[in-house]
Amino acid sequence: MLKLDNLTLHYGSSQILYDISMQADLGKITCVMGTNGVGKTSLLKAISGTHMRSGGEVSFNDETIGKLPAHAMARRGVGYVPQGRDIFPLLTVRENLETGYACLPASEHFIPDEIFELFPILKDFLHRRGGDLSGGQQQQLAIARALITKPKLLLLDEPTEGIQPNIIKQIGKVIAYLRDRGDMAIILVEQFFDFAYEHADDFVILRRGSVVKSGPRTDLTRDELLEAVSV
């Protein structure tokens, strides 16, 4: 679904990412890991079009694409759940979900029942403002909002950060379900090692903006991964 060849990213005169090559396949979770500040979030922003990459080639859904802004990538099928969730605090849960309609034709402007099957609490809180939800509920809303757009590639940045354990388990079940559906690729940035190791099919380890180790879970031992993501 996604292939990166030698992707680079600068913020002004500072280079953040160096020649990143990786891919994300349908029906698989690719986990990007590394210590704080190595470029994980920047990588997701470059893929999503939130920050424009400096160089390299991106192939999405078997098509080489140029440098596209975030709204164009969203329309192509990239769903992005940013770190910190970025829900609209003054909009209701329903209104937050409806912002995903911008990527869809008018005939698809409705909230699928599957959203409430995955996140039952959202149905109960449809008329509650997003800012009044707990952190875990906001995370569920942010993922649900991305799913409204019917993505082919789902980018998740630290979905377990600051979330209570029972919600982490639920989010894990949702991610596994979406993977097993087989119609989307998932890139997961995650610091919670046990969560990442449990759910990922492939790993990409970053250090100082470069890939230092990558491969399928079957080729990487737990100890190897722990050593790679340690300071």
C-alpha positions as CSV (number, residue, x, y, z in Angstrom):
1,M,0.0,0.0,0.0
2,L,2.9,2.4,0.9
3,K,6.5,2.4,-0.1
4,L,9.1,5.0,0.8
5,D,12.4,5.3,-1.0
6,N,15.1,7.5,0.5
7,L,12.6,10.0,2.0
8,T,14.2,13.0,3.6
9,L,12.7,15.8,5.7
10,H,13.9,19.2,6.8
11,Y,12.5,21.8,9.2
12,G,14.1,24.9,7.9
13,S,17.8,24.3,7.6
14,S,17.7,21.3,10.0
15,Q,17.5,17.8,8.5
16,I,15.2,15.6,10.5
17,L,14.9,12.4,8.4
18,Y,17.7,10.8,6.4
19,D,16.9,8.5,3.5
20,I,14.1,6.6,5.0
21,S,13.1,3.5,3.0
22,M,10.3,1.3,4.2
23,Q,6.9,-0.1,3.2
24,A,3.5,-0.9,4.8
25,D,1.4,-3.7,3.4
26,L,-2.3,-4.4,3.4
27,G,-3.4,-6.6,6.3
28,K,-0.2,-5.8,8.4
29,I,0.8,-3.5,11.2
30,T,4.2,-1.8,10.7
31,C,5.5,-0.4,14.0
32,V,7.9,2.5,14.0
33,M,9.9,2.6,17.2
34,G,12.8,4.5,18.8
35,T,13.6,6.8,21.6
36,N,12.2,10.3,21.9
37,G,13.3,12.8,19.3
38,V,14.5,10.3,16.6
39,G,11.9,11.4,14.0
40,K,8.9,9.0,14.5
41,T,6.2,11.7,14.5
42,S,8.0,13.6,11.8
43,L,7.9,10.5,9.6
44,L,4.1,10.2,10.0
45,K,3.8,13.9,9.2
46,A,5.8,13.5,6.1
47,I,3.7,10.5,5.0
48,S,0.4,12.3,5.7
49,G,1.4,15.5,4.0
50,T,1.2,17.5,7.2
51,H,4.9,18.4,6.6
52,M,6.2,18.4,3.1
53,R,9.1,16.0,2.5
54,S,12.3,17.4,1.2
55,G,13.2,14.5,-1.1
56,G,12.7,10.8,-1.9
57,E,10.0,8.9,-3.6
58,V,6.6,7.8,-2.3
59,S,4.5,5.1,-3.8
60,F,0.9,4.8,-2.6
61,N,-1.5,2.2,-3.8
62,D,0.9,1.3,-6.6
63,E,1.1,4.9,-7.8
64,T,4.1,7.2,-7.5
65,I,2.9,10.4,-6.0
66,G,4.4,13.9,-5.8
67,K,4.5,16.2,-2.8
68,L,0.8,16.4,-1.8
69,P,-0.7,18.4,1.1
70,A,-2.5,16.7,3.9
71,H,-6.0,17.2,2.5
72,A,-5.0,15.6,-0.8
73,M,-3.4,12.6,0.9
74,A,-6.6,12.2,3.0
75,R,-8.7,12.1,-0.1
76,R,-6.4,9.4,-1.5
77,G,-7.0,7.3,1.5
78,V,-4.5,8.2,4.3
79,G,-6.1,8.5,7.7
80,Y,-4.0,10.2,10.4
81,V,-4.5,10.0,14.1
82,P,-1.9,12.5,15.5
83,Q,-0.1,12.4,18.8
84,G,-2.3,14.4,21.3
85,R,-5.4,13.4,19.3
86,D,-6.3,16.9,18.1
87,I,-10.0,16.5,18.4
88,F,-12.2,19.7,18.3
89,P,-13.0,20.4,22.0
90,L,-16.0,22.7,21.4
91,L,-17.6,20.4,18.8
92,T,-19.8,17.5,19.9
93,V,-18.7,13.9,19.3
94,R,-21.1,13.7,16.3
95,E,-19.7,16.9,14.9
96,N,-16.1,15.7,15.3
97,L,-16.9,12.5,13.4
98,E,-18.7,14.5,10.7
99,T,-15.5,16.4,9.9
100,G,-14.3,13.2,8.2
101,Y,-17.0,13.7,5.6
102,A,-14.8,16.2,3.8
103,C,-12.9,13.2,2.2
104,L,-16.1,11.4,1.1
105,P,-18.8,11.8,-1.6
106,A,-22.1,13.1,-0.4
107,S,-23.7,9.7,-0.7
108,E,-21.3,8.5,2.1
109,H,-22.0,11.2,4.6
110,F,-23.2,9.0,7.5
111,I,-21.6,7.4,10.5
112,P,-21.3,3.6,9.8
113,D,-22.7,1.3,12.5
114,E,-19.3,-0.3,12.7
115,I,-17.9,2.9,14.4
116,F,-20.2,2.3,17.3
117,E,-19.6,-1.4,17.4
118,L,-15.8,-0.6,17.7
119,F,-16.3,2.3,20.2
120,P,-19.7,1.9,21.9
121,I,-19.1,4.8,24.3
122,L,-19.2,7.2,21.4
123,K,-22.8,6.4,20.7
124,D,-23.7,7.3,24.3
125,F,-21.8,10.6,24.1
126,L,-22.8,11.8,20.6
127,H,-24.0,15.1,21.9
128,R,-21.2,15.6,24.4
129,R,-18.5,18.1,23.6
130,G,-15.2,16.6,22.6
131,G,-13.4,18.6,25.3
132,D,-15.5,17.1,28.0
133,L,-14.4,13.5,27.2
134,S,-11.6,11.7,29.1
135,G,-8.3,11.2,27.5
136,G,-9.1,7.6,26.6
137,Q,-12.5,8.6,25.2
138,Q,-10.9,11.3,23.1
139,Q,-8.4,8.8,21.7
140,Q,-11.3,6.6,20.7
141,L,-13.0,9.5,19.0
142,A,-9.8,10.4,17.1
143,I,-9.4,6.9,15.8
144,A,-13.1,6.8,14.9
145,R,-12.9,10.1,13.1
146,A,-10.0,8.8,11.0
147,L,-12.0,5.6,10.2
148,I,-14.9,7.7,8.9
149,T,-12.7,8.6,5.9
150,K,-12.4,4.9,5.0
151,P,-8.6,5.0,4.8
152,K,-6.5,2.5,2.9
153,L,-3.5,3.5,5.2
154,L,-4.0,4.3,8.8
155,L,-1.3,6.3,10.7
156,L,-1.4,6.0,14.5
157,D,0.9,8.2,16.6
158,E,1.2,7.0,20.2
159,P,-2.4,5.8,20.6
160,T,-1.7,4.5,24.1
161,E,-0.1,7.6,25.5
162,G,-1.7,8.7,28.7
163,I,-4.5,6.1,28.4
164,Q,-5.9,3.9,31.1
165,P,-5.1,0.1,30.8
166,N,-8.7,-1.0,29.9
167,I,-8.9,1.5,27.0
168,I,-5.4,0.4,25.8
169,K,-6.7,-3.1,25.6
170,Q,-9.8,-2.0,23.7
171,I,-7.7,0.1,21.2
172,G,-5.4,-3.0,20.8
173,K,-8.4,-5.1,19.9
174,V,-9.6,-2.5,17.4
175,I,-6.2,-2.2,15.7
176,A,-6.0,-6.0,15.5
177,Y,-9.5,-6.2,14.0
178,L,-8.7,-3.6,11.4
179,R,-5.5,-5.4,10.4
180,D,-7.3,-8.7,10.1
181,R,-9.9,-7.2,7.9
182,G,-7.2,-7.0,5.3
183,D,-8.3,-3.9,3.5
184,M,-5.9,-1.4,5.0
185,A,-2.3,-1.0,6.0
186,I,-1.4,0.4,9.5
187,I,1.6,2.3,10.6
188,L,1.9,2.5,14.3
189,V,4.3,4.7,16.2
190,E,4.4,3.4,19.8
191,Q,6.6,3.8,22.9
192,F,4.8,1.2,24.9
193,F,7.0,-1.8,24.0
194,D,4.7,-4.6,25.1
195,F,1.8,-3.2,23.2
196,A,4.0,-2.7,20.1
197,Y,5.5,-6.2,20.3
198,E,2.1,-7.8,20.8
199,H,0.5,-6.2,17.7
200,A,3.1,-5.5,15.1
201,D,3.9,-7.6,12.1
202,D,6.9,-5.6,11.0
203,F,9.2,-3.2,12.8
204,V,11.2,-0.2,11.7
205,I,13.6,1.2,14.3
206,L,14.8,4.8,14.0
207,R,17.8,6.4,15.5
208,R,18.8,10.1,14.8
209,G,16.4,10.2,11.8
210,S,17.7,7.1,10.1
211,V,16.5,3.5,9.9
212,V,19.0,1.3,11.9
213,K,17.0,-1.9,11.9
214,S,13.9,-3.3,10.2
215,G,12.2,-6.5,9.4
216,P,9.3,-8.8,10.2
217,R,8.6,-9.7,13.8
218,T,9.5,-13.3,13.0
219,D,13.1,-12.3,12.2
220,L,13.7,-10.0,15.2
221,T,13.9,-11.3,18.8
222,R,12.4,-9.4,21.7
223,D,15.9,-8.8,23.1
224,E,17.1,-7.4,19.7
225,L,14.2,-5.0,19.6
226,L,14.6,-3.9,23.2
227,E,18.3,-3.2,22.6
228,A,17.5,-1.3,19.4
229,V,15.0,1.1,21.1
230,S,17.0,1.6,24.3
231,V,19.0,4.8,24.9
